[in-house]
Amino acid sequence: MDIKRKPSRMKMKQNVSGEAEYLTFPLFEDTGLVRHLVSTRLGGVSNGIFSSMNLSYTRGDDKAAVDENYRRIAALLGCDVSDIVCSDQTHTTNVRVVNECDRGKGIVHPKDYTDVDGLITNVEGIVLATFYADCVPLFFIDVKNRAIGLSHSGWRGTVGRMGQVTIDAMNREYGTRPEDVFAAIGPSICQDCYEVSEDVADAFRKEFSKNGQSEEILLDKGNGKYQLDLWRANQIILEEAGIAPQNIQVTDICTCCNPDYLFSHRASQGKRGNLGAFLGLLA
């Protein structure tokens, strides 16, 4: 499918496999260390507002359809659904360490945790999964210590510096140093599409108060309305955490600009399924 893209130094790659389309980061593919993808709406079996690759069990879709969608995603990744471990997102900055005993949680086994917006692991073969319909996926690879992280960052997570929190968790668990990290900011709502109110703008002005940062990420539209750039805000967080700019890939694809290709909460007024972001260490 032809999609709308934003200017970028490195484009996300569109991949086609049968009826399915999915997105990958060339920066990550070049490492040879991980399997990863961001799903699109194409290639699943769900119907109606969930058409067709919906990966949410909680929005009213048929469970059998979502199960089949996960089987198709697993096939694209070259893994089994029992290798996938799902988040439990509630707009926190909580990060969970994922181990062998967590395989399949959220799909073939119930989750025994709540309020988890970030996942990290160094276990080969496990595939981390987080979910989206405008919020920002954050991907991390520690290329030296062979560890990964995958986090969900909406506006609350971004104000809470979820990117920094994830790197800190990887440092505690695996000795990760920012200079050894490759990171990516995934498909999500762009500044042109993301209007916010004064209270959200105030939170960003307070958190991004130096060197004109708030002017970079907030465009004042008047009447207490602002256009918010979550991509740039998260890029600032990752760079301030110590990741080299050349080791960060920022998406060029907006969910809201491409509602037939990607689920968007804003574009659909909440009548939608969920995209998935997936990241796993290769053996």
SVG drawing of the C-alpha trace seen along z (x, -y; Angstrom):
<svg xmlns="http://www.w3.org/2000/svg" viewBox="-18 -32 48 54">
<polyline fill="none" stroke="black" stroke-width="0.4" points="0.0,0.0 1.2,-3.5 1.5,-5.5 2.2,-9.1 5.7,-9.7 7.4,-12.5 10.9,-13.8 13.6,-11.6 17.3,-10.8 16.4,-7.1 13.0,-5.6 11.3,-2.7 11.1,0.3 7.8,1.7 7.8,5.5 5.3,7.7 4.6,11.4 1.5,12.7 -1.4,10.4 0.6,9.1 2.6,5.9 4.9,4.9 7.5,2.3 11.1,2.6 14.0,0.3 17.1,0.6 19.2,-0.6 18.1,2.5 18.3,4.9 21.9,3.9 22.9,5.1 22.1,8.7 21.2,9.2 17.4,9.0 14.1,9.9 11.7,7.1 8.6,5.5 5.8,3.1 2.5,4.6 0.1,2.8 -3.6,3.3 -3.0,5.6 -2.8,9.4 -5.0,10.5 -8.5,12.0 -10.4,9.6 -13.4,7.7 -15.1,4.3 -13.4,1.7 -10.7,4.3 -9.9,5.1 -7.7,6.9 -4.5,7.4 -5.9,6.4 -3.7,7.5 -5.9,6.5 -8.0,9.0 -9.7,6.2 -11.4,4.0 -14.3,6.3 -12.8,8.4 -13.4,12.1 -10.7,14.0 -10.3,16.7 -9.5,13.9 -6.9,12.3 -5.3,15.7 -5.0,16.3 -3.5,12.8 -0.8,13.6 0.0,16.9 0.5,14.9 2.7,12.3 4.8,15.1 5.2,16.6 6.5,13.3 9.0,13.1 10.1,16.8 9.0,17.7 6.1,19.4 3.3,17.5 4.6,19.1 7.8,17.1 6.0,13.7 5.7,11.8 3.1,8.9 3.0,5.7 0.1,4.5 0.0,0.9 -1.6,-1.8 0.5,-4.8 3.0,-4.2 6.8,-4.3 7.1,-0.8 9.6,1.5 9.5,5.3 12.5,7.7 11.4,10.6 12.8,14.1 12.4,17.6 9.4,18.2 7.4,15.4 7.2,16.9 3.8,16.8 2.3,14.4 -0.5,12.4 -1.3,14.8 -1.1,18.5 -0.7,17.9 -2.4,15.2 -0.3,12.3 0.6,12.3 1.6,8.6 -0.2,5.3 0.8,1.7 3.8,2.6 4.6,0.2 8.2,1.4 9.8,4.8 13.5,5.7 15.3,9.0 18.6,10.6 17.1,14.1 17.6,15.2 14.4,16.3 12.0,14.4 10.0,11.7 8.8,8.6 5.5,7.1 3.9,3.7 0.8,2.1 -0.3,-1.1 -2.8,-3.2 -1.0,-6.6 1.4,-6.4 5.1,-6.0 7.0,-2.7 10.5,-2.9 13.0,-0.1 16.4,0.5 19.3,2.8 22.5,3.0 24.8,4.3 27.7,5.0 25.8,6.9 23.1,8.4 20.1,7.0 16.9,5.4 14.1,3.1 10.7,2.2 8.6,-0.5 5.3,-2.3 5.4,-6.1 2.3,-8.2 2.3,-11.8 2.4,-10.8 5.2,-8.3 7.1,-10.9 6.8,-13.5 8.0,-10.8 11.0,-10.1 10.2,-6.5 13.2,-6.2 15.5,-7.2 13.7,-4.9 14.1,-2.0 17.8,-2.6 18.3,-2.9 16.6,0.4 18.8,2.1 21.9,0.6 20.8,2.0 20.1,5.5 22.6,5.9 25.3,3.2 24.0,1.4 25.8,-1.9 24.1,-4.4 27.1,-4.5 26.4,-0.8 22.7,-1.3 20.9,-1.5 17.4,-3.0 14.4,-3.6 11.2,-5.6 8.3,-3.8 5.2,-4.8 2.9,-7.0 1.0,-10.3 2.9,-13.2 3.0,-16.8 0.7,-17.9 -2.0,-15.6 -1.5,-15.8 -3.4,-18.7 -3.2,-19.0 -4.6,-21.3 -2.9,-23.8 -2.5,-21.4 -0.5,-18.9 1.5,-21.7 2.3,-23.0 3.6,-19.5 6.0,-19.5 7.1,-23.1 8.2,-22.2 10.0,-18.9 11.6,-20.3 12.6,-23.8 16.2,-24.2 17.8,-25.4 14.5,-26.2 13.4,-22.6 9.7,-23.4 9.6,-25.6 10.9,-22.7 8.2,-20.3 5.2,-22.7 3.6,-24.8 1.1,-27.3 -2.1,-27.4 -3.9,-29.9 -6.9,-29.5 -5.1,-27.2 -4.3,-24.6 -0.9,-23.3 0.6,-20.8 2.9,-18.4 5.9,-16.7 6.2,-13.4 8.9,-12.2 11.2,-15.1 10.5,-15.0 11.5,-11.3 14.5,-11.9 15.7,-14.6 15.2,-12.2 17.3,-9.5 20.1,-11.9 20.2,-13.4 20.4,-9.8 23.6,-9.5 22.7,-7.6 24.6,-8.9 22.3,-10.7 23.5,-8.5 22.3,-5.5 18.7,-6.7 16.3,-6.1 13.1,-8.2 10.1,-7.0 8.9,-8.8 5.4,-7.3 2.4,-8.8 -0.4,-6.5 -3.1,-9.3 -1.9,-10.3 -2.4,-6.6 -5.6,-5.3 -6.2,-2.7 -2.7,-1.3 -2.2,-1.7 -4.6,-1.9 -5.1,-5.4 -7.2,-6.3 -7.6,-9.9 -8.4,-9.2 -11.0,-6.5 -12.4,-8.4 -11.6,-5.3 -13.2,-2.7 -10.1,-0.6 -7.9,2.3 -4.2,2.3 -0.9,2.4 1.9,4.4 5.6,3.7 7.8,6.8 11.5,7.2 13.5,10.3 17.2,11.3 18.3,13.9 20.2,16.9"/>
</svg>
